[in-house]
Structure formats: C-alpha cells, structure tokens
C-alpha cells in the first residue's frame, strides 16, 4: 500500500460492523416502541380506569435501568470471553419475549417485570455491540470517532422510529400493539445473525471481572472524570423521553402548552421529532471528530442545553398567541438541540479510546456505556417523576437546569485537572 496507511484496516469488517449498528438500531426501536406503548397504555388506564401517578412512570424507568446498569458489566465481560454475537442474540430474544406478556394483564407488577426484562435485554446486547465496534475500529481516533457517531445516530434513529411506531401501533391496536413491537425485536434478531462470530478470549475468569475493570478505571480519575457529566446528560435525555409523552397525553392544561390534549400519533411524532433533531445534530458533529477535542465538544453541548431550557420555558408558556411565534420558538429549540446532541458521541468516542488500554476487556469497558446510561436514566426517571408530579412540563425544565449545572461544573473541574496534569508532565507549574 502506498501513501498514508489506514490503520488496522485488516481488522475492520464492514458487513459485520454495519450489522452490529443496524441490529442495535432495531433493538433500540423495539425498546422505545415498547416504552411508548407502555406510556400510552398507562395514560389510558389513568383516564379510563384508575389514577396512575407520574412517579410510577419514574419507578418503571428505575426498574429498567437498575437491571441494565447492574448486569451490563457482567454481560459485557462474558461477551469478551464467550463471543459477542451470542449476547447480542440473547438480549434481543429477552426483549421480544418480555413484551408479549403485557397484553395478558394490565396489572402494575406486570409492567414492572416487563421493564426489568427489557433492561436485561439492553444489558446483554449493547456492551457486546460496542465491544465489537471498538475492536473493529482499533488504531484510528478519527475512524473510531466516526463509527461511534454513526452508532449514536443509528441508536437515536432507533429510539425515534420506536416512539413514532408506538403512537401508530397504539392508535390502531391498543393493548395488542405489543405483538407488533415483538416483530421489531424479531427484525433485530435477524440482522444480528449477520455479525461475524469471533472466539472468546481469556478476559473473564469470573462474572464479576467487569466490575474489577471499573475499579482499575476509577484509579485514573483524569481519564474517567467525565463520567458524572455523562450521567447527568443521560438523566436529562431519559427524563424527557420517559415523561414527555405522558404529559402530552393527559387532560389538557390551559396554563401549559405542552400538557394534555395530544393524540397517541401526535405524541409519537413529537417524541420522534425530538429524536430526529439528535440524529441530525450527531451526524453534523461527526465531521468534527479528530479536529475538535472531545472534551471541548462536551462543554459546548452542555452550554447549549442551558440556553435551550430558556426557550423551552417560553414555548410552554406561549398561550393564545400566533402560530408563527410558536413555530419560531420551536425552530430555536431544535437548533439548540442540534448542538446539545454532540455530547454523547464525544463521550462515547472518549470511552472507546480508554478501551485501548484494556484490549482483552473491551466488552467490559464499553459496558460502562450502559452503566452510565442506566445511572443517568434512573436518575432522570426518578427526578423527572418528582418534578413532573409537582409542576408538569415546567418541572421537567427546572430539573434539566439543575442537571445541566452539575454537568457544566463537572466538565470545568475536568478541564482544570487536565491542565494541571499536562503542566506536571511538562515540568512546569499550572496556570
């Protein structure tokens, strides 16, 4: 080969990589459509049968993400040892079977059990997919950044498609919509069969090895110090996806524009539009990897989140005014979301770089994605439920401001720590 060599092209298998990304997209579509149908089912029960408090939705989010974050390190490490394809397939089957239980009974414990099983589905599949992608993109920060950006775009597309499908499924099939959701999981299963199966390695001597890797990671605070910010940003995203649909589907509230009066299809389209903004934004940010430091991208994204909260509040209280004004505010919110969307792929690319120091434990390290996602979504579901119970959509905005401040302070501390570390390495005092 002449000219500049592309690092490690021999380890990069396009078909297998694409299958991992597309399979994960369909898996997330199944999970999101299940979530959307559950939210609409509970809103129906709240209107027609008995009260369903907003905090119960928060509890369901907690059930999902506790199961995901608890077992993601275990499944991730086992995937390093026994092969990642096996755990992609296992997770998909778990999710598809779980949703088939919901049409049988609307009892509240059934909802909780299904969300726990859905969490196990993600815990099994997602670390395996990310470990597969990290191994396939070894040797080039730019290639890895773009692959992780594509993964994140596909993930958000999956979420968006899932929420849109949930609205159409529910309006046409009602409680039988969960049968349609199981077909989405079936499609993911078929795609995952195209992933190349590779033999496992010596990574996991026991199922708790993933947590041992995290102890080693925690010893390098300058490397993993972005984790609290990632948790809080995941909390913001999880909070809105968990609670916005329920708020939109309630009885109309004349004091807040975004509370009540929307059909299931409108709820699905609104949530899908939110996801679409993140897809476009993440795709735009992909070109910046290798040119702008990931930490800088994260800082810019969090700053845009604070400005976005101001316009969301204005939108929620824009009542009895012209549609043109509402459309203008929505446009500004969407533009700001495009900027906010850069955080997750930047953090994910940074995590993939960390995995270079743990080549035999890539699945375990990339399982940290699910741990941080789960912690964030758990926090967002719980905090969002409390704030939404008190102030509806206004409460979601207040909680977003608080979480954004925590993320900003974390990144400032990380930047200061990085400057001190660099100064020590150069043998000069930090400025």
N, C-alpha and C positions, 0 to 999 in steps of 0.2 A: 504494500500500500504506500502510495506517495502522498506528499502534502501532510497536513495536520491530521494526526491519527485520532479517530473517535474512540474514547476509552472503553474497553471491555465490551465491544460490540458482540463478541462471541458468546457472552452470557445473556444477551438480550434477545428474547424470542418474542416477536411481535404478536403472533397469534395468541400465545399464552397470556401475554400481558393484556391484550385487548379483552380476552375472555374474562380475566380477573376483574378488570374495570367494569365491563358491561354486566357481568354477573353480580357484582356488588351494587351497581345501579339498580338492577331489578330487585335485588334483595331489599334495598332501601325503599324502593317503590312499594313493595309488599308491606314492609313495616309501617310506612307512612299511610298507606291506604287503610291498613288495619287501625292505626291510631285515629285517622279521620272518621272512619265509620263508628268507632267506639265513642268518640266525642259526640257525633250526631245522634247515636243511639241513646246516650246519656241525656242529651238535650231533649230528645223526645220523651224519655221517661220523666224528666224534670217538668215538662209542660203537661203531660197527659196522665201520669201515674202517681208519682210522689216526688218530693223535693230531693234534688241532688246538689249538695253544697259544692262550691268551687274547690274547696280544699280536698274533696275526694279525687278530682282530676289531678291535683298535685300529688296525692298519695299514689295514684296509678303511675305517674311519672317516676316517683321514687321507687316503686316496685320494679319497674322496667330497668332503671339504671343501676340500682343496687345489684341486681343479678348480673348485669353486663359488666360493671366495673370490678365486681368480686371475682368473677371467673375468667375474664379476658386474659389476665396474666397466665393463668393455668392453661387455658386452651392455646394461647399463643406459644408457650413453651413446649407443650405437647406437639404442636404442629411442626416445630423445629425438629423434633425427634422422629415423628411418625409420618411426616409428609403433610404439606399444607392443603393439598386438594381434598383430602379426607375431611378436614374440618370445615372447609367451605361447603361441602355437600351436607355434612351433618347439621350445620347451622340452618341451612335452607330448609331441610326436612322438618326441623323443630318448629320453625316459624309457620310453615304451611299447615302442619297438623294442628298447631295451637289454635289458629283462628277458626277451625271447623267446629270447635266446642261452643263458641258464642251463640250460634242460632238455637242451641238446645235449651238455654235458660238465661234470663236476664238478671239472675241473682248477682249481687255485688261481689261476693267472693270469687265467682267465675271470672269477672273482669280482672280481678287482681291476679288470679292464677294464669290467665292468658298473657297478661303483661309481663309476668315473671318469665314465662316460656319464651316470649318474644325477646326479652333481654338476653336469655341464654343463646338464642339464635344469633344475635349480633356478636356476643362474646366469642362464639365459636368461629364465625366466618370472617369478621373484619380483621382481626390480627393476622389471620392466615393470608388474606389478600394483601395486606400491607407488607408483611414479611416477604411475600412473593415479589411484589413490585420493588421493594428496596433492594433485593438481591439482583433483580433484573436490570436495575439502573446503576449498579455499582461502578464507580470510577469517574463520574462526571457530575459536578454540582448543578450545572445548567440542565443536563438531561433529567437528572433526578427532580429538580425543581419543577420542570415542565410536566413530568409524569405525575407528580403529586398534585399539580394544579389540575391536570386532566382528571385525575381520580376525584378531586374535590368537586370539579364541575359535574362529573357524572353522578357523584353522590347527591349533590343538590338537585340535579335534574330528576334523579330517582325520587327524592323527597317531594319535589314539586309535582311530578306526574302522579305520585301516590295520593297526595292530597286532592288533586283535581279529580282523579278517578274515584276517590271516596265519595265526593259530592254526587257524581253521576250514578255511582253504584247505589248510594242510599236513596236518592230520589226515585229510583226505578225498582229497587229490590228490597229496600228497607232492611229488616234484620237478616234477610237472605243474602245481603251484599257480601257477607264474609265468605261465601262459597266462591264468589268471583275473585276475592282477594287471594284465596288459596291458589288460584290459577296463575297469579302473578309470581308467587313463590315457585310454582312448577316451572315457569319460564326461566327463572334464575337457576334452578337446578340443572336444566338442560344446558345452559351456557357454561356453567361451572364444569361440566363434564369435558369441555374443550381445553381446560387448563392442563398443561403438561405436568404429570406427576413425577416428582423427584424423590429419591430416597431420603429418609430422615437421617439425622446426624446424632452426635453424642451430646446434644445440648441439654437434655432434660433427664437427669438421673432420678428425679422425683417430682411430683406435680407442683411443688412449691418453689421450684427453681426460678420461675418468673419473678416472684417477689424478692428472691435473693439478688437478681439482676438489678431490681429497682433500688435495693439498698446500696449497691455499688454506684448507681447513677446519682443517688441523693448525696453521695460524698463529694460530688463535683457540682457544687451549687452554682458556679458561674456558667455551667453548661445547661443545667436543667432549671435555672432560675426563672425562666419564662412560664413555668407550669401554672403558678397562681393566676397569671393573666389569662392563660388559655382556659382555665376552669371558669373564670368569671365571664368570658366571652361566650363560652358554651352555655353557661347559665342563661345569658340573655337570649340566645337563639332558642334554647329549649323552652324557656318561659313563654315566648311569643307563639311558637308552634304548638305548645301544649294548651294554651289558654285563649288565644285569639278566636279560634273557631267557635268555642263555647260562648264567648262574649257576643260574637256577631249573631249567633243563632238564638239568643234569648229574646224575651219580650222587649219590644222597642223602648228605649230610654230616651226621652226628649232632651235630656241635659248633656248626652254624649253621643256624638255622631256614629261612633264605631261600636255602640252597644245595642244589639237587638234589631230585628226587622229584616234579616237576610235569610234567603233560602239556602238549602244544602248546596245547590250548584254554585250559588254566589259565594258561599263560604269556601268551597273548594277552589274556585277561581281566584279568590283573594289570597288564599294561602299559597296557591301555585304561582301567582304573580310575585309574591314576596320571594319565593324560591328562585323564580326566573331572574330577578334582579341580582341575586347572589351568583347565579350561573354566569351571567354576562360580565359581572364585575370580576369574578375569579378568572374568567378567560382573558380579560383585559390585563389583569395583573400578571398572567403567566409570562408575558414578554419581559417583565421586569426582573425575573429571577436571573441571577448571575450579574446583574447590573446594579441593583439596589440591595443593600444588606437586608436580610430577613427581619432583623430587629427594627430597622427603620420602617419597613412596611407595616409591621405590627403596631408601631407607635402612631403612624399616620392613620391607620384604620380605627384605632381606639379614639383618637381625637375627633374623627368624623362622626363617631357614634354619639358623642355628646351634643354636637350640633343637630344631629338627626332627631334627638329627643325633643328639642325645642320645637321643631316643625311638626312632629307627631302630636304634641300637645295642642298646637294651633289647629291642626286638622281635626282633632277630636272635639274641639270646641268651636268649629266653624259651622254654625247653625243658621238656617234661614237666610243664606246668602247665595250668591250666584254660583252656578256650576263651574264657571271659569276660574273663580278663586280657588275652589276645592281642587280642580284639576291642576292648577299651578302649584299648590302646596304638595300635592301627591307627586308631581314631577320632581320637585326639590328633594323630597324624601327618597325617591327612587335613585336619584343621582348620588345622594349621600350613602345609600346602601351599596352602591357600586364600589365606593371607596372602602366602606366597612368590610366588604367581602374579602379583602386581601389578607385579613388576619389569619384565617385558618390554613390556607395553603402555605403561607410563610412559616407558620408554626410547624406544620407537618413536614415541610422540607427540612427544617432545622432538626426535627426529631430523626428523620432519615439519615442526616449527616451524623448524628450521635450514634446511630446503629453501626456505623463503620468501625467503632471501637469494640463492638460486640458481635462479630460476624457469625458466630455459632449460635447466637441468641437473637437473631433479627426478629423472629416472630414474637419473642418475649418483650423486646424493646418496643416494637411497633404496637404491641398490646397496650402500651402506655397511652396511645391514642384513645383507645376505648375507655381506659381508666379515667383520663382527664375529661373525655366526653361525658362519661357516666357521672362523675362527680359534679360536673357543671350542670348537666341536665337535671340531676337530682336536686341540686341547689336551686336551679331555676324553677323547677316544678313546685317545690315546696314554698319558696319565697313568693313566686308568682301567684300561687293559690291564696296565700295570706293577703297579699296586696290587692289582688283582684276581688277577693271577698269584701274588702273594705271600700275600695274606690274603683272597681271595674277596670276599664281600659286605662284610666288615669293612673291607677295603681301599678299597672304594668310599666307605664312610662316612668313613674317615680323609682321603681325597683331597677329599671335599666340605668337611670342616672347613677344610683348608688353603686351598682356593679361596675359600671364604666369607670367611676372614680377609683375603685380598687385596682382595676386593670392598669389604669394610667400610672398610679403610684408604683405598682409592681414593675412596670417597664422602666420607669425613671430610676428606680433602685438598681435594676439590672444593668442599665446603661452606665450608671456610676460605678458599679462593681466591675464592669468590663473595662472601663478606662483605668481603674486602679490596677487591674491585673495586667493590662498592656503596659502600664508605666513600670510595674515591677519587672516585667520581662525585659524592658529596655534599659533597666538600671537607673531610671530617673524618677523623681517624685511626681505623683499625680497632681494634676492641676485642678 
